[in-house]
């Protein structure tokens, strides 16, 4: 049956290899079941319900990706997008978390339509590579700011806006140690380095009396506080236009980039680097996002950590199915997730931020028309605490820098159109 479903022999793999690859991928990304509930809880959502929604949404995405697209790519609520959900949309713009979920659901519908009608290729090709890389680095800087803020390493200051906190205090110091543990374990290529560090810092917290031990295993918490609580009417408000676009835009390129990178690493692309069944893969992502919003979590997207499973030999959707099953089993570890302190996740968030900032090496810093928009999105995304504002200002900077520097012919009509939309949004919405 497995051979018929996943074409194991044709892909040069077997059941044992795929199971081990799935376990490897899960260990590298399982930190999300601890980090995502803690981030969305700050938006006022029930942490237990978000924990269950995270596990189920990830499982749905993985199972669809495995059975329909037959790729060894795992999905879960995305880092960066969850931070934008809480700190940008809810706490920053003042929208309710129900409206934010509505925006996620709406972006998922648009993503699905784009996938079904094959418009995604036009969008992907229309956006300059510089902006794609720049937006990823802006999200990385945004995550870094959140990690430092949550850890108390960066604090507010009436004269300078921000200042260095007391890094010798318990929470900042533990956050720093947690990050160093992740770095040390990652440098030694240990699968699950991030999750190991999170659990280690939690154990230390229990030992010093900072964390109350509440057990490890229990029945999953109720999903009722977040299930079908999305406000679709609120998501159609004109003020939510940039929010929906930000969710859609980041998910689209994050997923596309992950698909290309992981399938190339697995040797699953053709001689021109094209990804077969990309429509099914993108549809899997959008359906997972729709399911996640209905359950009560932010945008679900493909994880680059899937490359770890590919390195372990994963070549088919059976790898993703194994990851999905493990996410479902994780629902029974809610007490453990509830004990995770902020300093256990701060180091993990900062580590993910660093990974996203790697894209800076691919920017042509000798060309001001390339460097300027990247610098704008890199600085304005964290300083405005908004991915949407970062994207908006990056597009405007890119277009007008190219135009004023005699390179207007490098700006496509699509980018001019999007720039006009963003300017209109600033003028009439803010």
C-alpha positions in Angstrom: 0.0 0.0 0.0 2.8 2.4 0.9 4.6 1.7 -2.3 1.5 2.4 -4.3 0.8 5.6 -2.4 4.3 7.1 -2.4 6.3 5.3 -5.2 9.1 4.5 -2.7 11.2 2.4 -5.0 11.0 4.8 -7.9 12.3 7.5 -5.6 15.2 5.3 -4.3 13.9 5.0 -0.7 12.1 2.6 1.7 9.8 2.8 4.7 12.5 2.7 7.3 14.4 5.6 5.7 11.2 7.6 5.3 10.2 7.1 9.0 13.6 8.1 10.2 13.6 11.2 7.9 10.2 12.1 9.3 11.4 11.8 12.9 14.4 14.0 12.0 12.3 16.7 10.4 9.9 16.7 13.4 12.7 17.1 15.9 14.1 20.1 14.1 10.7 21.9 14.0 8.9 20.6 17.1 9.8 23.8 18.9 6.8 25.5 17.2 4.4 23.6 19.4 5.9 25.5 22.4 6.7 28.8 20.8 3.5 29.4 18.8 1.1 29.2 21.7 3.2 31.5 23.8 3.3 34.1 21.1 -0.4 34.0 20.3 -1.3 34.0 23.9 0.0 37.5 24.1 -2.7 38.4 21.6 -5.3 37.3 24.2 -5.9 33.8 22.8 -6.3 30.8 25.0 -2.9 29.1 25.1 -4.2 25.6 25.5 -6.5 25.9 22.5 -3.7 27.4 20.4 -1.5 24.5 21.4 -4.1 22.0 20.1 -4.8 24.2 17.0 -1.0 24.3 16.2 -0.7 20.5 16.4 -3.8 19.8 14.3 -3.1 22.5 11.7 0.5 21.2 11.3 -0.8 17.6 11.0 -3.4 18.6 8.4 -0.8 20.4 6.3 1.7 17.5 6.5 -0.8 14.8 5.7 -2.1 16.7 2.6 1.4 17.5 1.5 2.3 13.8 1.9 -0.7 12.1 0.4 -1.6 14.6 -2.3 1.7 16.3 -3.4 4.0 13.4 -2.3 6.8 15.6 -1.2 8.9 15.2 2.0 8.0 18.8 3.2 6.4 19.5 6.6 4.2 22.4 7.5 3.3 24.2 10.7 2.3 27.7 11.8 5.1 30.0 10.6 7.5 31.9 12.6 7.4 35.6 11.7 3.8 35.4 10.7 2.7 34.5 14.2 4.8 37.4 15.5 3.2 39.7 13.0 -0.2 38.4 14.0 0.3 39.2 17.7 2.6 42.2 17.8 1.7 43.8 14.5 -2.0 43.2 13.9 -3.4 42.8 17.4 -1.2 44.7 19.8 0.2 47.1 17.2 -2.9 48.0 15.1 -5.5 47.3 17.8 -7.5 44.7 15.9 -9.0 41.8 17.8 -7.4 38.4 17.4 -10.7 37.2 15.9 -10.3 39.7 13.1 -6.7 38.7 12.7 -7.8 35.1 12.3 -10.3 36.3 9.7 -7.4 38.0 7.8 -5.4 34.7 7.9 -8.4 32.8 6.6 -9.0 35.3 3.8 -5.3 35.2 2.8 -5.6 31.4 2.7 -8.6 31.6 0.3 -6.7 34.0 -2.0 -3.6 31.7 -1.9 -5.8 28.7 -2.8 -7.3 30.6 -5.7 -3.9 31.7 -6.9 -2.7 28.1 -6.8 -5.7 26.7 -8.6 -5.7 29.3 -11.4 -1.9 29.3 -11.7 -1.6 33.0 -11.0 1.1 32.3 -8.5 3.8 31.9 -11.2 3.0 35.5 -12.5 3.3 36.9 -9.0 6.5 35.0 -8.1 8.1 36.1 -11.3 6.9 39.7 -11.1 8.5 40.4 -7.7 12.2 41.2 -7.9 14.6 38.8 -6.2 15.9 41.7 -4.1 12.5 42.3 -2.5 12.0 38.6 -1.8 15.3 38.4 0.0 14.9 41.7 1.7 11.5 40.8 3.1 12.9 37.6 4.6 15.6 39.6 6.3 13.1 42.2 7.6 11.1 39.4 9.2 14.3 38.1 10.7 15.1 41.5 12.2 11.5 41.6 13.5 11.8 38.3 15.2 15.2 39.3 16.7 13.5 42.5 18.2 10.7 40.4 19.7 13.1 37.9 21.2 15.2 40.6 22.8 12.2 42.5 24.0 10.5 39.4 25.5 13.8 38.4 27.2 14.2 41.8 28.8 17.5 42.3 27.0 16.2 45.4 25.2 13.8 47.6 27.2 12.0 50.9 26.5 13.6 54.2 27.5 11.9 57.6 27.6 14.9 59.4 26.1 16.3 56.9 23.6 13.2 54.8 22.9 15.2 51.6 23.6 18.1 50.7 25.8 20.0 47.7 27.1 18.2 45.9 30.0 19.9 44.3 33.0 21.4 41.3 31.2 22.6 39.9 34.6 19.0 39.4 35.7 17.6 35.9 35.7 15.4 36.0 32.6 17.8 37.8 30.3 20.7 35.7 31.4 18.8 32.4 30.9 17.7 33.6 27.5 21.3 34.2 26.5 22.4 30.8 27.8 19.5 29.2 25.9 20.6 30.7 22.7 24.2 29.6 23.2 23.0 26.1 23.9 21.1 26.1 20.6 24.2 27.4 18.7 26.5 24.8 20.3 24.1 21.9 19.5 23.4 23.2 15.9 27.1 23.5 15.2 27.5 19.8 16.0 24.6 19.0 13.6 22.4 17.5 16.4 18.8 17.0 15.3 16.3 18.7 17.5 18.8 21.2 18.8 16.2 23.9 19.3 13.7 21.7 21.1 16.5 20.2 23.3 17.5 23.7 24.4 13.9 24.7 25.1 13.4 21.6 27.3 16.7 22.1 29.0 16.0 25.7 30.0 12.6 24.5 31.2 14.1 21.8 33.4 16.5 24.4 34.8 13.6 26.7 35.6 11.9 23.8 37.4 15.0 23.1 39.4 15.5 26.7 40.6 11.8 27.0 41.5 10.9 29.5 38.7 8.6 27.1 36.9 5.9 24.9 38.5 6.0 21.3 37.5 2.5 20.3 36.2 3.2 16.9 34.7 4.0 15.9 31.1 1.1 14.0 29.6 -2.6 14.7 29.7 -5.7 14.8 27.6 -5.6 17.6 25.0 -7.0 21.0 26.1 -10.3 22.1 24.7 -10.2 23.7 21.3 -13.5 25.6 21.9 -12.0 29.0 22.9 -10.6 29.5 19.4 -12.5 27.1 17.1 -14.3 29.0 14.3 -13.9 32.3 16.2 -12.5 34.1 13.2 -14.2 37.4 12.2 -14.4 37.4 8.4 -16.5 40.6 8.3 -13.8 42.5 10.1 -11.1 41.1 7.8 -12.9 42.8 4.8 -12.4 46.2 6.3 -10.2 48.4 4.1 -7.8 48.9 7.0 -7.0 45.2 6.9 -6.0 45.3 3.2 -2.2 45.5 4.0 -2.6 42.9 6.7 -4.2 40.3 4.4 -1.6 41.1 1.7 1.3 40.7 4.2 0.0 37.3 5.3 -0.5 36.3 1.7 2.7 37.7 0.4 5.0 36.3 3.0 3.3 32.8 2.9 3.5 32.7 -0.9 7.2 33.4 -1.1 8.1 31.5 2.0 6.4 28.4 0.7 7.7 28.8 -2.8 11.2 29.3 -1.6 11.0 26.3 0.7 9.6 24.0 -2.0 12.4 24.9 -4.5 15.1 24.6 -1.9 14.0 21.3 -0.4 13.1 19.6 -3.7 16.4 20.7 -5.2 18.3 19.2 -2.2 16.3 16.0 -2.6 17.0 15.8 -6.3 13.3 16.0 -7.1 13.4 18.9 -9.7 13.9 18.5 -13.4 17.0 19.6 -15.3 15.7 23.2 -15.4 15.1 23.3 -11.7 11.3 23.2 -12.0 9.2 21.5 -9.3 6.7 19.0 -10.5 3.3 19.0 -8.8 4.0 22.5 -7.4 0.3 23.3 -7.7 -0.6 20.5 -5.4 2.1 21.5 -3.0 1.0 25.1 -2.8 -2.7 24.0 -2.5 -1.7 21.9 0.5 -0.2 24.9 2.1 -3.3 27.1 1.5 -5.7 24.4 2.8 -3.5 24.1 5.9 -3.8 27.8 6.4 -7.5 27.8 6.0 -7.8 24.9 8.5 -5.4 26.6 10.9 -7.4 29.8 10.9 -10.6 27.9 11.5 -9.0 26.0 14.4 -7.4 29.1 15.9 -3.8 29.7 14.8 -1.9 32.0 12.5 -0.7 31.2 9.0 0.5 27.6 8.4 3.4 27.4 6.0 6.1 25.0 4.7 9.2 24.7 6.9 12.7 24.9 5.6 13.6 22.5 8.4 12.3 19.8 6.1 15.7 19.9 4.5 17.0 18.0 7.6 14.7 15.1 6.8 15.8 15.2 3.2 19.4 15.0 4.4 18.4 11.9 6.4 17.1 10.3 3.2 13.5 11.4 2.9 12.3 11.5 -0.7 8.5 11.1 -0.6 5.4 12.2 1.1 5.7 9.4 3.6 8.2 11.6 5.4 5.6 14.4 5.7 3.0 11.9 6.8 5.2 10.7 9.7 5.7 14.3 10.8 2.0 14.8 10.7 1.3 11.8 12.9 4.0 13.0 15.4 2.3 16.4 15.6 -1.0 14.7 16.4 0.6 12.7 19.2 2.1 15.9 20.5 -1.4 17.1 21.6 -1.1 14.9 24.6 1.9 16.8 25.9 0.0 20.0 26.7 1.2 20.2 30.4 4.8 20.3 29.1 4.0 23.1 26.7 2.3 25.1 29.4 5.4 25.0 31.6 7.7 26.5 28.9 9.0 29.9 30.3 9.7 33.0 28.1 13.5 32.6 28.4 13.2 29.1 26.9 11.6 30.4 23.8 13.5 33.7 23.5 16.7 32.0 22.5 14.9 29.9 20.0 13.2 32.9 18.3 16.5 34.7 18.2 18.1 31.7 16.5 15.4 31.6 13.8 15.9 35.3 13.3 19.6 34.7 12.6 18.7 32.0 10.0 16.5 34.4 8.2 19.2 37.1 8.2 21.5 34.8 6.2 19.8 36.2 3.1 21.8 39.4 3.4 24.8 37.7 1.9 22.9 37.5 -1.4 22.3 41.2 -1.8 24.4 43.3 -4.2 25.5 46.0 -1.7 27.5 47.8 -4.4 24.2 48.8 -6.2 22.3 51.5 -4.3 19.1 50.6 -6.1 19.4 47.0 -4.6 20.8 48.0 -1.2 18.3 50.8 -0.4 15.1 48.8 -0.4 16.7 46.0 1.6 18.0 48.4 4.2 14.5 50.0 4.4 12.7 46.7 5.0 15.5 45.5 7.4 15.2 48.6 9.6 11.5 49.6 9.3 10.0 46.2 9.8 11.3 45.9 13.4 11.2 49.7 14.2 7.6 50.0 13.1 6.8 46.5 14.6 5.0 45.6 11.4 5.8 43.3 8.5 3.1 45.1 6.5 4.7 48.5 6.9 8.1 47.0 6.0 6.8 45.4 2.8 5.0 48.7 1.9 8.0 50.9 2.3 10.3 48.4 0.6 8.2 48.4 -2.5 8.0 52.2 -2.7 11.8 52.5 -2.1 12.6 49.9 -4.7 10.4 51.5 -7.4 11.5 55.1 -6.9 15.1 54.4 -6.3 15.3 52.5 -9.6 13.3 55.3 -11.4 15.5 58.1 -10.1 18.7 56.3 -10.7 18.0 55.7 -14.4 16.9 52.1 -14.1 13.2 52.5 -14.5 13.2 49.8 -17.1 14.1 47.3 -14.4 10.8 47.9 -12.7 8.0 45.7 -14.0 4.5 46.9 -14.6 3.4 44.6 -11.7 5.7 46.3 -9.3 4.6 49.7 -10.4 1.0 48.6 -9.8 1.7 47.3 -6.4 3.7 50.4 -5.5 0.7 52.5 -6.5 -1.6 50.4 -4.3 0.8 50.8 -1.4 1.0 54.5 -1.8 -2.8 54.8 -1.9 -3.0 52.6 1.2 -0.7 55.0 3.1 -2.6 58.1 1.9 -6.1 56.9 2.7 -5.6 54.3 5.4 -2.3 55.1 7.0 
